[in-house]
Amino acid sequence: MTDIRRIAGLWRARTPSRAWRIPARLWRRCDVTIRDLPLALLLAGGSLLPAIRGLGTELGGLPTRHSGALAVAVVALECLPLAVRRRWPAACLTLVSLGFALDQLLGYHEVAGTALPIALLSGGVYLERQRRATAIGFSVGYVLLAVGLHRLGGTESVDGFVTFYLALALAWGTGAWVRSARATEAERRRSEAEAARVTERTRIARELHDIVTHHVTAMVVQAEAARYLVAAPDRLDETLNAVTDTGRQAITDLRHLLDVLNPDHNTDVRMPSAAELHALVEQTRRTGQPVEFAEEGKPAESVRSAEFVAYRVVQEALTNALKYAHGARTVVRVRYGEREIVVGVSTDGSGSRNGSPGGSGRGLAGLRARVDTLGGEFIAGQEADGGFIVQARIPAGSAT
């Protein structure tokens, strides 16, 4: 047994598996008419074999006749149209039905009659227009065929005609069901793709808002402050350097985001971690905003998504503080627990918003959506003393 397995393994190793893939790939690229032609030829050739000639469907009870040249033509009329069963299903069904009617009326009873349910099945799947008219026309034609067989002396009972008709209707119905199932699956995939596109666009829009709003707000505030530092060259130089650094960071983040939009670029939206909160707070302090920062605990390595949302909450809260309470005392507290990250940012109401850009409230709405996605809680609102507070509880799972 071991030797047999070894030989089988060597055979599989030497078999050129890729050599089989090339013909299969070329076959799939062929037109559907070429791919359906072998079935038509196989059925036609099998029907002409002497051993099975006259052993096909017998409808009406007419005696079987000896086959001749006309029988070959009838077999060709029944089988060859199957080559276009997907490209022109209506024409295929019409020709195959005509061939089947001649086969029964002339008493050949060839195996080629099997092509009729195949054509009906294909029509149910691939026919796009005038489906009801096609079904009615086929039914009328079947009634005429039954009447013709009866007048030629057929002995088939009404029950036999009805049973055969129901079998043909089942083939059509099966095709219609397959068509409906495919359409449903295609619609489901289209809906999922559209939902994925909307989700991705929303995600990128949030990232773009967070990046641009924060950096641009910091630059505006710093540039506004520079107006009043003409008499203090050292502080003016420091402020201008801060504007330059902020602009460079904005360009870096925007380039990364544009790379994400490029379909040929294999990357994802950069996710800042909790370790970058210190740099974020320091950047805000350089704009002249007094920020107190306190952390409790340490983030776990398995909660990157929660860290990312926590970073965005702090970033948006600091951006709003620069916009609406520049110069006011701002307190940032972040607590890392085993199952959650709690963020709180409060700003006194004693600052000034002179020269700061306005906002649309889109940032807070985006934060609420981010936190809700993770199943957390988000609160933002005005305090009694005129200040503003932002609080978020972000589930982070069990630390490991």
C-alpha positions in Angstrom: 0.0 0.0 0.0 2.9 2.4 0.8 4.4 1.7 -2.6 1.1 2.4 -4.4 0.7 5.7 -2.5 4.3 6.6 -3.4 3.7 5.9 -7.1 0.5 7.8 -7.0 2.3 10.8 -5.4 5.0 10.7 -8.1 2.3 10.5 -10.8 0.5 13.6 -9.4 3.8 15.4 -9.1 4.7 14.8 -12.7 1.3 15.4 -14.1 1.3 18.8 -15.9 -1.8 20.3 -14.1 -1.3 23.6 -15.8 -1.4 21.9 -19.2 -5.0 20.9 -18.5 -6.0 24.5 -17.4 -5.0 26.0 -20.8 -7.5 24.1 -22.9 -10.2 24.6 -20.3 -9.5 28.3 -20.3 -9.6 28.4 -24.1 -12.9 26.4 -24.1 -14.5 28.9 -21.7 -13.5 31.7 -24.0 -15.3 30.2 -27.0 -18.6 31.4 -28.1 -21.6 29.7 -26.5 -22.7 28.4 -29.9 -19.4 26.5 -30.2 -19.7 25.2 -26.7 -23.3 24.0 -27.3 -22.6 22.4 -30.7 -21.1 19.1 -29.2 -24.4 18.3 -27.4 -26.3 18.8 -30.6 -23.9 16.6 -32.6 -23.8 13.9 -30.0 -27.6 13.7 -29.8 -27.9 13.7 -33.5 -25.2 11.1 -34.0 -26.7 8.8 -31.3 -30.1 9.0 -32.8 -28.8 7.7 -36.1 -27.2 4.6 -34.6 -28.9 1.5 -36.0 -29.2 -0.1 -32.5 -31.4 2.6 -31.0 -33.2 4.0 -34.1 -36.9 4.1 -33.5 -36.6 3.8 -29.7 -37.3 7.4 -28.9 -40.5 9.1 -27.7 -43.7 7.7 -29.1 -46.6 10.2 -28.8 -50.0 9.4 -30.3 -49.7 5.7 -30.8 -48.8 5.7 -34.5 -46.9 2.7 -35.8 -43.1 3.2 -36.2 -41.9 3.6 -39.7 -38.6 2.6 -41.2 -36.1 5.4 -41.3 -34.8 6.9 -44.5 -33.2 10.1 -45.8 -36.2 12.1 -44.6 -35.7 10.7 -41.1 -32.1 12.0 -41.2 -33.3 15.5 -42.1 -35.9 15.3 -39.3 -33.2 14.3 -36.8 -31.0 17.2 -37.9 -34.0 19.6 -37.5 -34.5 18.3 -34.0 -30.9 18.3 -32.7 -28.8 20.8 -34.6 -30.7 23.9 -33.3 -29.5 23.0 -29.8 -26.3 24.7 -30.8 -28.0 28.1 -30.6 -30.2 27.3 -27.5 -28.5 30.0 -25.5 -27.9 32.6 -28.2 -31.3 32.3 -29.9 -33.5 30.3 -27.6 -36.8 31.2 -29.4 -35.5 30.1 -32.8 -34.1 26.9 -31.2 -37.4 26.0 -29.5 -39.4 26.7 -32.7 -37.1 24.5 -34.9 -36.8 21.7 -32.4 -40.6 21.7 -31.9 -41.2 21.5 -35.6 -38.7 18.7 -35.9 -40.4 16.8 -33.0 -43.9 17.3 -34.6 -42.6 15.8 -37.9 -40.9 13.0 -36.1 -44.2 12.0 -34.4 -46.5 12.6 -37.4 -44.2 10.6 -39.7 -43.8 7.8 -37.1 -40.0 7.8 -36.9 -40.0 8.0 -33.1 -36.2 8.9 -32.9 -34.2 9.4 -29.8 -33.7 12.9 -31.1 -37.0 13.7 -29.5 -35.1 14.2 -26.3 -34.0 17.6 -27.7 -37.5 19.0 -27.1 -37.3 19.1 -23.3 -33.7 20.4 -23.5 -34.9 23.2 -25.8 -37.8 24.0 -23.4 -35.4 24.0 -20.5 -33.1 26.4 -22.3 -35.9 28.6 -23.4 -37.1 28.9 -19.8 -33.6 30.0 -18.7 -32.4 32.2 -21.6 -35.4 33.6 -23.3 -35.7 37.2 -22.4 -38.6 38.7 -24.4 -42.1 37.5 -25.2 -41.9 34.6 -22.8 -45.7 34.4 -22.3 -46.4 34.6 -26.0 -43.8 31.8 -26.6 -45.4 29.6 -24.0 -48.9 30.2 -25.4 -47.7 29.5 -29.0 -46.0 26.3 -27.9 -49.2 25.1 -26.1 -51.3 25.9 -29.2 -48.8 24.0 -31.4 -49.0 21.0 -29.0 -52.8 20.9 -29.3 -52.6 21.0 -33.0 -50.0 18.2 -32.9 -52.4 16.1 -30.7 -55.3 16.7 -33.1 -53.1 15.8 -36.1 -52.0 12.5 -34.5 -55.5 11.6 -33.6 -56.7 12.2 -37.2 -53.9 10.0 -38.5 -55.2 7.1 -36.5 -53.3 7.6 -33.2 -54.5 5.6 -30.2 -53.1 7.9 -27.5 -55.7 8.8 -24.8 -56.3 12.3 -23.6 -54.7 11.5 -20.3 -51.5 10.5 -22.2 -51.4 13.8 -24.1 -52.0 15.7 -20.9 -49.3 13.8 -19.0 -46.8 14.4 -21.7 -47.7 18.1 -21.9 -47.2 18.4 -18.1 -43.8 16.8 -18.4 -42.8 19.4 -21.1 -44.3 22.2 -19.0 -42.1 21.0 -16.1 -39.0 21.3 -18.3 -40.1 24.9 -19.1 -40.9 25.7 -15.5 -37.6 24.3 -14.3 -35.8 26.6 -16.7 -37.9 29.6 -15.5 -37.1 28.8 -11.9 -33.3 28.6 -12.8 -33.6 32.0 -14.5 -35.4 33.5 -11.5 -32.8 32.1 -9.1 -30.0 33.5 -11.2 -31.7 36.9 -11.4 -32.2 36.9 -7.6 -28.6 35.9 -7.0 -27.4 38.6 -9.4 -29.5 41.2 -7.7 -28.2 40.1 -4.3 -24.6 40.4 -5.5 -25.4 43.8 -7.0 -26.9 45.0 -3.8 -24.0 43.7 -1.8 -21.5 45.4 -4.2 -23.4 48.7 -4.0 -23.6 48.5 -0.2 -19.9 47.8 -0.1 -19.2 50.8 -2.4 -21.3 53.0 -0.2 -19.7 51.8 2.9 -16.2 52.3 1.5 -17.1 55.8 0.2 -18.5 56.7 3.6 -15.4 55.4 5.3 -13.1 57.3 3.1 -15.2 60.5 3.4 -14.9 60.2 7.2 -11.2 59.8 6.9 -10.9 62.7 4.5 -13.0 64.9 6.8 -11.0 64.0 9.9 -7.7 64.5 8.2 -8.4 67.7 6.4 -10.5 69.4 9.1 -8.0 68.8 11.9 -4.9 69.9 10.0 -6.5 72.9 8.2 -8.1 74.1 11.4 -4.7 73.9 13.2 -3.1 75.8 10.3 -5.8 78.5 10.3 -5.5 79.0 14.0 -1.7 79.1 13.9 -1.7 81.6 10.9 -4.2 83.8 12.8 -2.0 83.8 15.9 1.1 84.7 13.7 -0.5 88.1 13.0 0.0 89.2 16.6 3.6 87.9 16.9 5.3 90.3 14.6 7.0 92.0 17.5 8.2 88.6 18.9 10.4 87.1 16.1 11.2 83.9 18.1 7.6 83.1 18.8 6.7 84.0 15.2 9.3 81.7 13.8 8.1 78.9 16.1 4.5 79.5 15.0 5.4 79.5 11.3 7.4 76.3 11.8 4.3 74.7 13.4 2.2 75.8 10.4 4.8 74.2 8.0 4.9 71.0 10.0 1.1 70.8 10.1 0.9 71.3 6.3 3.5 68.6 5.7 1.6 66.2 7.9 -1.6 67.0 6.1 0.0 66.3 2.7 1.4 63.0 3.9 -2.0 61.9 5.2 -3.7 63.0 2.1 -1.2 61.2 -0.2 -1.8 58.0 1.8 -5.6 58.4 1.4 -5.2 59.0 -2.3 -3.2 55.8 -2.5 -6.2 54.0 -1.0 -8.4 55.4 -3.8 -6.0 54.1 -6.4 -7.3 50.5 -7.4 -3.8 49.5 -8.4 -2.4 50.4 -4.9 -2.6 47.5 -2.5 -3.0 49.4 0.8 -5.7 50.4 3.3 -6.7 53.5 5.2 -4.0 54.2 7.8 -5.2 53.5 11.3 -3.6 55.7 13.9 -3.0 54.0 17.2 -3.3 55.1 20.8 0.5 55.7 20.9 0.0 58.6 18.5 -2.3 60.5 20.9 0.7 62.2 22.5 1.8 63.6 19.1 -1.8 64.7 18.4 -2.0 66.5 21.8 1.4 68.1 21.3 0.4 69.4 17.9 -2.7 71.0 19.3 -0.7 72.6 22.1 1.6 74.2 19.5 -1.4 76.1 18.2 -1.8 77.8 21.6 -4.5 75.6 22.9 -3.8 74.6 26.6 -4.4 70.8 26.6 -4.2 68.5 29.7 -3.7 64.9 28.8 -4.0 61.9 31.1 -4.0 58.1 30.3 -4.9 55.2 32.5 -3.9 51.7 31.7 -2.4 50.4 28.5 -4.1 49.4 25.2 -4.0 45.7 24.3 -2.5 44.7 20.9 -5.8 43.0 19.8 -7.9 46.2 19.9 -6.6 48.2 17.0 -10.0 49.1 15.7 -11.1 50.4 19.1 -7.8 52.4 19.4 -8.4 53.9 15.9 -11.9 55.1 16.9 -10.6 56.5 20.2 -7.9 58.4 18.3 -10.5 59.9 16.0 -12.7 60.9 18.9 -9.9 62.8 20.5 -8.9 64.3 17.2 -12.3 65.6 16.4 -12.9 66.9 19.9 -9.6 68.8 19.8 -10.5 70.2 16.3 -13.8 71.5 17.7 -11.9 73.0 20.6 -9.7 74.9 18.2 -12.7 76.1 16.2 -15.0 77.2 18.9 -12.9 77.7 22.1 -9.5 78.6 21.0 -7.3 79.3 24.0 -9.7 77.6 26.5 -8.5 74.9 28.8 -9.1 71.5 27.3 -8.8 68.2 29.2 -8.3 64.8 27.5 -8.7 61.6 29.5 -8.3 58.1 28.1 -8.8 55.0 30.1 -7.9 51.5 28.7 -9.9 48.7 30.3 -9.9 45.0 29.6 -13.1 45.2 27.5 -13.5 48.9 26.6 -11.7 52.2 26.0 -13.3 55.2 27.6 -12.5 58.7 26.2 -13.5 62.0 27.6 -12.7 65.4 26.2 -14.0 68.6 27.9 -13.4 72.2 26.9 -14.1 75.3 29.0 -16.4 77.9 27.6 -14.0 80.8 28.1 -12.2 80.7 24.8 -12.6 82.7 21.7 -13.6 81.6 18.2 -12.3 84.7 16.4 -10.9 83.8 13.0 -11.8 80.1 13.3 -13.6 78.3 10.5 -17.2 77.2 11.0 -18.4 73.6 10.9 -21.3 71.5 9.7 -21.6 69.0 12.6 -20.6 66.3 10.2 -17.6 65.3 12.3 -19.6 64.5 15.5 -22.1 62.6 13.4 -19.2 60.6 11.9 -17.9 59.9 15.4 -21.3 58.6 16.6 -21.4 56.3 13.6 -17.9 55.0 14.2 -18.7 54.3 17.9 -22.1 52.8 17.1 -20.5 50.4 14.6 -18.5 48.9 17.4 -21.5 48.8 19.7 -20.4 51.6 22.0 -21.9 54.7 23.4 -21.2 58.3 22.3 -22.3 61.6 24.0 -21.5 65.1 22.9 -23.1 68.3 24.1 -23.0 71.7 25.8 -22.3 72.0 29.5 -24.0 74.4 31.9 -21.0 76.6 32.2 -20.8 77.1 28.5 -18.1 74.4 27.9 -18.4 71.4 25.6 -17.9 67.8 26.5 -17.3 64.7 24.3 -17.5 61.2 25.9 -17.2 57.8 24.2 -17.3 54.2 25.5 -15.7 52.0 22.9 -15.9 48.2 23.3 -12.5 46.6 22.8 -13.1 42.9 23.6 -11.2 40.9 26.1 -7.6 41.7 26.2 -5.3 38.9 25.4 
